[in-house]
Amino acid sequence: MLWRKRVTAIASEFPDVELSHMYVDNASMQLVRNPKQFDTIVTNNSYGDILSDEASMITGSIGMLPSASVGESGPGLFEPIHGSAPDIAGQVS
């Protein structure tokens, strides 16, 4: 609810940007069904991690799509989705 309230308040400052809200299960389905409908997805870290993994498979490989972790203070971290994790390659979880 915090994200929804904050984003809705900020959206009024950008009337030319379309805003829609979705529950994460619907967003996941819509991402598979029609990924072109999304330009930017704003969510919390847990849901963002799940959706970014799903989105990476649409392009055919993890690590090809951009991701960002942006907080209220400090620098943002912009990165490809996960990458290859060579430090844990070959380990069984």
Backbone hydrogen bonds, N-H to C=O, Kabsch-Sander energy under -0.5 kcal/mol:
donor,donor_aa,acceptor,acceptor_aa,energy
5,K,1,M,-2.6
6,R,2,L,-2.6
7,V,3,W,-3.0
8,T,4,R,-2.1
9,A,5,K,-2.0
10,I,6,R,-2.2
11,A,7,V,-2.4
12,S,8,T,-0.9
13,E,10,I,-2.0
14,F,11,A,-1.9
17,V,14,F,-2.0
18,E,16,D,-0.5
27,A,23,Y,-2.6
28,S,24,V,-2.4
29,M,25,D,-1.8
30,Q,26,N,-3.1
31,L,27,A,-2.3
32,V,28,S,-1.4
33,R,29,M,-2.7
34,N,30,Q,-3.2
37,Q,34,N,-1.7
38,F,35,P,-1.6
43,T,41,I,-0.5
48,G,44,N,-2.6
49,D,45,N,-2.3
50,I,46,S,-1.7
51,L,47,Y,-2.9
52,S,48,G,-2.4
53,D,49,D,-1.8
54,E,50,I,-2.1
55,A,51,L,-2.8
56,S,52,S,-1.9
57,M,53,D,-1.0
57,M,54,E,-0.7
58,I,54,E,-0.7
58,I,55,A,-0.8
59,T,55,A,-1.0
60,G,56,S,-0.7
61,S,56,S,-1.4
64,M,61,S,-1.1
67,S,79,E,-2.5
69,S,77,L,-2.6
70,V,68,A,-0.5
77,L,69,S,-2.5
78,F,76,G,-0.6
79,E,67,S,-2.9
81,I,65,L,-2.1
82,H,80,P,-0.6
83,G,81,I,-3.5
88,I,85,A,-1.9
89,A,86,P,-0.6
91,Q,88,I,-1.9
